[in-house]
Amino acid sequence: MAAILIVIIAVLGVPLLVLAVMYNLLISRRNQVQNIFGTMDAMLKKRWDLVPNLVAAVQGYAQHEKSLFENVTQARARAMGGQMSPNEMVQYDNAVSQLMGVFRATVENYPQLKAGENFLHLQRTLNELEEQISAARRAYNAAVTDYNNAVEMFPTNIIAAMFDFERKTLLEFSEQDRRNPDVGKIIR
Amino acid sequence: MKTLDELREYYDTDLKLDLADFERQRQKIVTHSMIVFGALAGAGVLVALFLMLRGLPPVILLFILIGCAIIGGVYYYIAGLDYRSGFKRIILPKLIAFVEPGLEYRPEQGISKELFRAAGLFLHSIDRYKCEDMIQGKVGKTEIAFSEVHAEYKTTSGSGKNRRTEWHTIFKGLFFIADFNKDFHGRTVVLPDTAEKLFGLFGQTLQSWNSSYGQLVRLEDVEFEKEFVVYGTDQIEARYILSPALMERILLFGRKAGKKIYLSFLGSKVFVAIPVQENMFEPKVFSSILDFNVIAEYYAQLQLGVGIVDELNLNTRIWTKE
């Protein structure tokens, strides 16, 4: 009798245990993605908070970029208002990166700007945030890759299909971001 | 940091004068040691012959010669003490001050055991710890300190009369600490990779089970991943520190030095451990110090430490930390 019980427990229990382990793996990877996304979101918002300062700093100098400033300011209002999807967020963030490009070019063209204490501080803060955001993006993509691997690889893909775990998309980087930052230019 | 050519010029114009005194002292030690060795060996042979004539077995010669060699070795060591400490007191500080003016040399001091342990690179408990040849100061904007370190643990086997203690090295080499150019709060550890090299993807799985260092951080630089494994307390912070540019630099540095390197990032500082077999910054009594190659060797040892600042670009301060 006891032997039969053990067999029954083994036949039902072991697959259930395996199932639970695989399910938990998927959940933990999905949570990891969400967790990192949360941090990235916070960092991007920090950078967006700097946008008004950035615009104020260069507006007087870069007249022909006016439309860019307006677009970014409008997008910022939208972004601060509601939730954005990861990819929308990146799109907006790319626009901010473009604005930073203008900022740097302006600093290059007007050396007197570089002398200002506020300006230097702004520049350092921007570099810092950019470095942190890029780290968060890389961490996000690594977490998504881990999660996608689990969703698509055997045997966890069976559980993923059963419980509707869907593949997540990686963040796309704009051409401008993919380029290595020209450190020499920034610190000169 | 001065180049080797600049050092050569300094050596020709300045250092050589000081070295000449030391060279005379060194030659004297060598000659005296030779005489003592010769006399001991001669006396030893005579005593052995005498004893053999008295009927003792010929193996006595071997014992007596080993005894003489030990006495000679002790004499040589004691005679060289003055010379070695003088060299460390006078020549090395001059050499170091020339090569990198912001640095100071303290032969008796070293990186403390507490700091060595705090870095979190070697987790084995330490039973014996030695350190010497501390070099400390500022290179550009970066505060650095490094020294020679030897950490060991012991194992005992058997009991009673057969009890034996063996010493095993945890780490021997150069241990380096510098102020890092970014602020961070957690801990990130970069270790030479063995599992992934041997077992590929399966190795990665093995690494993720090893949680004594923290979470496994998988980075996107394939070359870097092949040679190193990274653990950290925070996935994002690890990537904040290990930017693509820094990964490249660490890879290059490891290849250039031709050594395994261990790094950890903690409390806004970077700790680097480079295993080195030989005793560094130690004058050799049996080779002439008037040979520039000997000086070049000290330069290379110095560069291994001081060079890290440039290799890892620690003087670039474009982030909020100044």
Interface residues (C-beta under 8 A of the other chain):
Chain A: Q32 I36 T39 M40 Q123 R124 T125 N127 E128 E131 Q132 S134 A135 A136 R138 A139 N141 A142 A143 D146 N180 V183 I186 I187
Chain B: K182 R218 L219 E220 Q235 I236 E237 A238 R239 Y240 S243 P244 A245 T316 I318 W319 T320
